[in-house]
Amino acid sequence: MMSESNPVFVKIDKYKEILSIVDVVNKKVLHVKQLLAELEDFKTKEEEEIMNWEKSMEEISQKIESMQEELSQE
Protein backbone atom coordinates (compact mmCIF):
# COMPACT_ATOMS: atom_id res chain seq x y z
CA MET A 1 0.00 0.00 0.00
CA MET A 2 1.43 3.32 -1.04
CA SER A 3 0.99 6.33 1.11
CA GLU A 4 1.03 9.10 -1.45
CA SER A 5 -0.93 12.24 -0.99
CA ASN A 6 -2.69 13.38 -4.05
CA PRO A 7 -3.33 17.05 -4.62
CA VAL A 8 -6.80 18.29 -3.79
CA PHE A 9 -8.30 20.86 -6.07
CA VAL A 10 -10.88 23.23 -4.68
CA LYS A 11 -12.49 26.14 -6.44
CA ILE A 12 -11.33 29.47 -5.04
CA ASP A 13 -14.86 30.53 -4.09
CA LYS A 14 -15.39 27.25 -2.22
CA TYR A 15 -12.00 27.68 -0.53
CA LYS A 16 -12.95 31.15 0.68
CA GLU A 17 -16.32 29.82 1.87
CA ILE A 18 -14.57 27.02 3.78
CA LEU A 19 -12.18 29.52 5.40
CA SER A 20 -15.15 31.66 6.39
CA ILE A 21 -16.97 28.68 7.90
CA VAL A 22 -13.84 27.58 9.78
CA ASP A 23 -13.46 31.13 11.14
CA VAL A 24 -17.09 31.19 12.33
CA VAL A 25 -16.72 27.77 13.97
CA ASN A 26 -13.48 28.87 15.65
CA LYS A 27 -15.17 32.00 17.04
CA LYS A 28 -18.05 29.87 18.36
CA VAL A 29 -15.61 27.49 20.04
CA LEU A 30 -13.80 30.40 21.69
CA HIS A 31 -17.14 31.80 22.88
CA VAL A 32 -18.15 28.45 24.36
CA LYS A 33 -14.77 28.18 26.11
CA GLN A 34 -15.35 31.64 27.60
CA LEU A 35 -18.84 30.63 28.76
CA LEU A 36 -17.46 27.47 30.35
CA ALA A 37 -14.83 29.49 32.22
CA GLU A 38 -17.56 31.86 33.46
CA LEU A 39 -19.70 28.92 34.56
CA GLU A 40 -16.76 27.41 36.43
CA ASP A 41 -16.17 30.73 38.17
CA PHE A 42 -19.86 30.99 39.05
CA LYS A 43 -19.86 27.42 40.37
CA THR A 44 -16.82 28.12 42.56
CA LYS A 45 -18.41 31.26 43.99
CA GLU A 46 -21.66 29.40 44.58
CA GLU A 47 -19.87 26.60 46.44
CA GLU A 48 -18.04 29.16 48.61
CA GLU A 49 -21.32 30.87 49.43
CA ILE A 50 -22.98 27.58 50.37
CA MET A 51 -20.03 26.74 52.62
CA ASN A 52 -20.38 30.14 54.30
CA TRP A 53 -24.09 29.51 54.87
CA GLU A 54 -23.37 26.09 56.32
CA LYS A 55 -20.77 27.60 58.66
CA SER A 56 -23.21 30.31 59.75
CA MET A 57 -25.94 27.74 60.38
CA GLU A 58 -23.54 25.64 62.43
CA GLU A 59 -22.56 28.68 64.52
CA ILE A 60 -26.22 29.55 65.08
CA SER A 61 -26.99 25.97 66.08
CA GLN A 62 -24.13 25.98 68.58
CA LYS A 63 -25.31 29.27 70.08
CA ILE A 64 -28.86 27.97 70.40
CA GLU A 65 -27.59 24.78 72.01
CA SER A 66 -25.50 26.80 74.45
CA MET A 67 -28.46 29.00 75.33
CA GLN A 68 -30.67 25.98 75.88
CA GLU A 69 -28.09 24.45 78.23
CA GLU A 70 -27.81 27.69 80.21
CA LEU A 71 -31.55 28.09 80.43
CA SER A 72 -32.08 24.51 81.54
CA GLN A 73 -29.56 24.94 84.37
CA GLU A 74 -31.45 27.81 85.92
C-alpha positions as CSV (number, residue, x, y, z in Angstrom):
1,M,0.0,0.0,0.0
2,M,1.4,3.3,-1.0
3,S,1.0,6.3,1.1
4,E,1.0,9.1,-1.5
5,S,-0.9,12.2,-1.0
6,N,-2.7,13.4,-4.1
7,P,-3.3,17.1,-4.6
8,V,-6.8,18.3,-3.8
9,F,-8.3,20.9,-6.1
10,V,-10.9,23.2,-4.7
11,K,-12.5,26.1,-6.4
12,I,-11.3,29.5,-5.0
13,D,-14.9,30.5,-4.1
14,K,-15.4,27.3,-2.2
15,Y,-12.0,27.7,-0.5
16,K,-12.9,31.1,0.7
17,E,-16.3,29.8,1.9
18,I,-14.6,27.0,3.8
19,L,-12.2,29.5,5.4
20,S,-15.1,31.7,6.4
21,I,-17.0,28.7,7.9
22,V,-13.8,27.6,9.8
23,D,-13.5,31.1,11.1
24,V,-17.1,31.2,12.3
25,V,-16.7,27.8,14.0
26,N,-13.5,28.9,15.7
27,K,-15.2,32.0,17.0
28,K,-18.1,29.9,18.4
29,V,-15.6,27.5,20.0
30,L,-13.8,30.4,21.7
31,H,-17.1,31.8,22.9
32,V,-18.1,28.5,24.4
33,K,-14.8,28.2,26.1
34,Q,-15.3,31.6,27.6
35,L,-18.8,30.6,28.8
36,L,-17.5,27.5,30.4
37,A,-14.8,29.5,32.2
38,E,-17.6,31.9,33.5
39,L,-19.7,28.9,34.6
40,E,-16.8,27.4,36.4
41,D,-16.2,30.7,38.2
42,F,-19.9,31.0,39.0
43,K,-19.9,27.4,40.4
44,T,-16.8,28.1,42.6
45,K,-18.4,31.3,44.0
46,E,-21.7,29.4,44.6
47,E,-19.9,26.6,46.4
48,E,-18.0,29.2,48.6
49,E,-21.3,30.9,49.4
50,I,-23.0,27.6,50.4
51,M,-20.0,26.7,52.6
52,N,-20.4,30.1,54.3
53,W,-24.1,29.5,54.9
54,E,-23.4,26.1,56.3
55,K,-20.8,27.6,58.7
56,S,-23.2,30.3,59.7
57,M,-25.9,27.7,60.4
58,E,-23.5,25.6,62.4
59,E,-22.6,28.7,64.5
60,I,-26.2,29.5,65.1
61,S,-27.0,26.0,66.1
62,Q,-24.1,26.0,68.6
63,K,-25.3,29.3,70.1
64,I,-28.9,28.0,70.4
65,E,-27.6,24.8,72.0
66,S,-25.5,26.8,74.4
67,M,-28.5,29.0,75.3
68,Q,-30.7,26.0,75.9
69,E,-28.1,24.4,78.2
70,E,-27.8,27.7,80.2
71,L,-31.6,28.1,80.4
72,S,-32.1,24.5,81.5
73,Q,-29.6,24.9,84.4
74,E,-31.5,27.8,85.9
